[in-house]
Amino acid sequence: MNALLLWVGQTLASSAIAIIAFIAVRSTGIGERFLNHHLERKIADLKHSHEQKIEALRADLAHVQDRGRRANELEFDAASKLWHAFVDAAHSLFAVQVYVSS
């Protein structure tokens, strides 16, 4: 009878150890999945934040490029008008010199 109780006690103890080990491994898997989900969510949020910042910078860059392009167009138009005015003045001066010399 004593041997039977000892055998039952050892069986229960080894079963308890096996169950505790299974729970520890299983809870680690659950914890690992929870941690992975948490980290993936943080990474996704960070990526979304960076994408928003990149889009804002692209919009600012496009705005600055448009302003620069417009400034260059206005500068070219002003230089063109100035050149045409200079040529008209030169022609007028030449016409006056021809009129005065004749």
C-alpha positions in Angstrom: 0.0 0.0 0.0 2.8 2.3 0.8 4.4 1.6 -2.5 1.1 2.4 -4.3 0.9 5.8 -2.6 4.5 6.5 -3.5 3.8 5.6 -7.1 0.6 7.8 -7.2 2.5 10.7 -5.6 5.4 10.4 -8.1 2.9 10.2 -11.0 1.0 13.2 -9.8 4.2 15.2 -9.3 5.6 14.3 -12.7 2.2 15.2 -14.3 2.1 18.5 -12.5 5.7 19.3 -13.7 4.7 18.4 -17.2 1.5 20.5 -17.0 3.5 23.5 -15.6 6.1 23.1 -18.3 3.4 23.0 -21.0 1.7 26.1 -19.5 5.1 28.0 -19.3 5.9 27.2 -23.0 2.4 28.0 -24.1 2.2 31.3 -22.1 5.6 32.2 -23.6 4.2 31.7 -27.1 1.2 33.8 -26.2 3.4 36.5 -24.7 5.7 36.4 -27.7 2.7 36.8 -30.0 1.4 39.7 -27.9 4.8 41.3 -27.9 5.2 40.8 -31.7 1.7 42.3 -32.2 2.5 45.3 -30.0 5.9 45.9 -31.7 4.4 45.5 -35.2 1.7 48.0 -34.3 4.3 50.5 -33.0 6.3 50.0 -36.2 3.3 50.5 -38.4 2.4 53.7 -36.5 5.9 55.0 -36.8 6.0 54.1 -40.5 2.7 55.9 -41.0 4.0 59.0 -39.1 7.2 59.0 -41.3 5.1 58.7 -44.5 3.0 61.7 -43.4 6.2 63.7 -42.8 7.6 62.7 -46.1 4.4 63.7 -47.9 4.5 67.1 -46.1 8.1 67.6 -47.1 7.3 66.6 -50.7 4.5 69.2 -50.8 6.7 71.9 -49.4 9.4 71.0 -52.0 6.9 71.1 -54.8 5.7 74.5 -53.5 9.2 75.9 -53.4 10.0 74.5 -56.9 6.9 76.1 -58.3 7.8 79.4 -56.7 11.4 79.1 -58.1 10.1 78.2 -61.5 7.7 81.1 -61.5 10.4 83.5 -60.3 12.6 82.3 -63.2 9.8 82.8 -65.7 9.2 86.4 -64.4 12.9 87.1 -64.5 13.1 85.9 -68.1 10.1 87.9 -69.1 11.6 91.0 -67.5 14.9 90.5 -69.1 13.2 89.9 -72.5 11.2 93.1 -72.1 14.3 95.0 -71.1 16.2 93.7 -74.1 13.3 94.7 -76.5 13.2 98.1 -74.9 17.0 98.5 -75.4 16.8 97.4 -79.0 13.9 99.8 -79.6 15.9 102.6 -78.0 19.0 101.7 -80.1 16.8 101.8 -83.3 15.3 105.1 -82.3 18.8 106.5 -81.5 20.0 105.3 -84.9 17.0 106.8 -86.6 17.7 110.1 -84.8 21.3 110.1 -85.9 20.4 109.4 -89.5 17.8 112.2 -89.4 20.3 114.6 -87.8 23.1 113.8 -90.1 21.0 114.2 -93.2 
